[in-house]
């Protein structure tokens, strides 16, 4: 299978401590890879490493069959932590600002609003008046401005209610069907089951699990606890 991104024995240190150690996994093109783990497991660090925001001590990150470089970032968009929304600007102007910064066609803004489900809201609506779910949609819309082939989303469903999560997952599947490859993290494991093609588990600075996920027959929470408990028992017996 053709992989969009590959990690080859990637180790990242901070203050002489391993944040990630010998991480190796692949994300096939057009798939959604769900990365899970406790706070501090290194999920955000891994995402920042892809973006060149966190130096890699050893190993390689491969993008489109070659070691990732600065130019590749034009094909990658990320929503890490809070969406970079200008609260006092309108929905349209938020997308316009990002379009100008990324040298993107302004004519695509209306299409992006449609894709993220904000086409039924007046584009003149100030961002500060949007619900949390709508702000997340706007944030994803801003990430879609450069027409990325790879989308990175860090805890995008935090604070969303049940209907908001359902709508968000429908959006993710829609983007995947358009050929966008997605890396996403979440602490809400059950919510990932309708979007996951692959599941990876970070535990004790290492990738403890990375496998294809079969929707409807597997339970991500069960997988997670089986892996974590097994690793904990192994560590205690060393």
N, C-alpha and C positions, 0 to 999 in steps of 0.2 A: 504494500500500500504506500502511496506517495505521501510522505510527511511534509508538513509545512515547517515545523520547528522541531528540533531535536536537542536534548541536553546530553552531553557526553562527559560524565564524571566531573560535574561542576561542583567546586568547593568555594564557599564564600566565607570569609572571616571578618570579624569585627572585634577590635581590641583583643587580638590573639585568641579569640574564641570562635569555634565553628558555628556559624549560623545555619549553613547548609553544607553537607559533606557527601561528596561523590554522588551527586544526583544525576541519574540517567533515565530519561523517558522520551517518548515521541508523541507528537500530536498530529494525527493525519489531517490532511486538507479536508475542509468542509465538515469537521466534527466539532462537538462541544466536549471539552475536557474539564471535568469538575475536580478542583483541588481542595482537599479538606485537611483540617488539623486544628489543634488547640491554638489559642492566642500565643504568639511568640514562636510558633512552629517554623516560621520562615516563608509563609505563603506570599506576603507582600514583598519580602526581600527578593524572592524568585522573580516576581513580576517586574520589579524595578531593575533587576539584572538584565532582563530582556530589553528594557528601554535604555540601557546604558547608564542608569542612575545609581547603580551599585556595582563596584568593581568585582570581577571574578578572579579569585586567587589562582585557580587552576581548572583545567577542563575547557570545554568549548560549548558555545551555543550556536547551533546551525540553523540558518533560515533559508528556505528554498535551496537546499543542497550545498550551501557554502557558509562559512563562518560569518555570523551576523556583523554588519558594519553600519555606520552612521546613515548611509543612503537608504538602508532597508526600513528605517523608521518612518519613511513616507508611506509605507504600506501597513503600518501598525498604529492602532489607536488604543488608548487606555482610559479607563475611568477608575482611578484608585482613590479610595477614601471618599471625600465629598465631591460632587460634580462641580466643575469650575464655572459656576453660573454667576453672571452679573445681575444681582437681584433687582437693581433699579432700571434695568433695560427690559424691553419687551421680549417675548419669545422669539420673534423674528430677528430682532437686533442682536440677540445672543448668538444666533446661528450666523448672522451676517458678519459679526466680529471674527468668529472662528474661520469663516470662509475666506475673509480677507487675509487673515494671518497665515492660512494654509494655501493661499493662492487657488482656491476652489471656485467653481462656477456658482454665482449667486442664484442662477436659475434653478438649481437643484433644491433650494431651501423648501419650497412647497412640497416637493416629493418626499423629502426627509420628514417633514411634519406628518405627512400621510403614513409613512413607514412606521413611525414611532407612536402613532395614534393620537397626535395632537392637532390634526387637521380640523377637528370639530370645535377647537378653542380659538378665539380671536387671536391672530398673530400679534395684535397690539397689546395683549394682556401682559402686564408686568410679571416678571419671573417671581418676584417676592410674594405674589398672591396665589401662586400655584400650590396645590397639595404636594405632599412628599412624593407620592407616586408619580405625579406629573413632572416634578423636578427631576426625578430619576429618568423619566422618558426624555426630557429635554437634554439631560446630560449625555444620554446614549446618542441622541440626535446630533449633539455637538461632536461626539466621537466618530460619527458616521460621515461627517463633512468631507474628509479626504478620501472617501470611498476605500476604506481599508480592506485588506484581505485577511487581517488578523485583528481580533478585538479582545482586549483584556479588561475584565470586569472584576473588581475587588469588593466583595460584600455588597452587591448592588440592591439586594432586597431588604437591607436593614431598615426597620421602621415601617415597612409596607404592611397593610392589612391583608386579609385572606384574598379578597378580590384583586387587590393590587399585585400580589404575588402571582396569581393565576394569569392576569393580563401580561405581566412581565415575562413569564415563561412562554406564553404564546408568542410574544415578540421575539424572544431568543430563538425559538424554533423557526420563526419566519425568516430571521436573518441567516440562520444556518441553511435553510432551503435556498437562499440566494447565493450560497457558496462561501459565506464568511465563516472562517474558523474562529472558534471562541474558547478562551481560557477564563474560567470563572471560579471564584471562591465563595463559600457561604458556610455559616455555622448551622443553618437550618437544613439538615440533611434530607429530610423527607421532601422538601420543596425541589430538590435537584433531580428527583427521580423521573420527572416528565421531560427533562432536557438533556440528561447525561448520556453521552456515547461512551465516554471513558471516565474512570474514577482513579484519582491518585490520592494517597494518604501520606502526609508528612508527619513523622514522629521521631522525637529525639534527634533532630537535625538531619535525618535521613529519609529517603523515600521508601516507606515500608511496604507500599503496595501501588501497583499501576496496572490496571486491567480494563478490558472492554466491559461495559455495563449492559446487561440485557434487561431492557425495560419490561416491567410486568412480571418478571420472574425473580428478580433480586431486590434486596432491601439494603440501601446504602448504610443505614444506621447499624444494621447487623454486621455488615462487612467491616465497618469502622471499628466497632467494639471488639470483634473477633481478632482483628489485626493488632489493635492497641494492647489488648489484654495479653495476647500471645507474646508480643514484644516485651511487655513489662515483666512477664514471668521469666522470659529468657534472660533479661537483664539482671533480675534478682538472683538467678542461679549461677551467674558468672563469678 
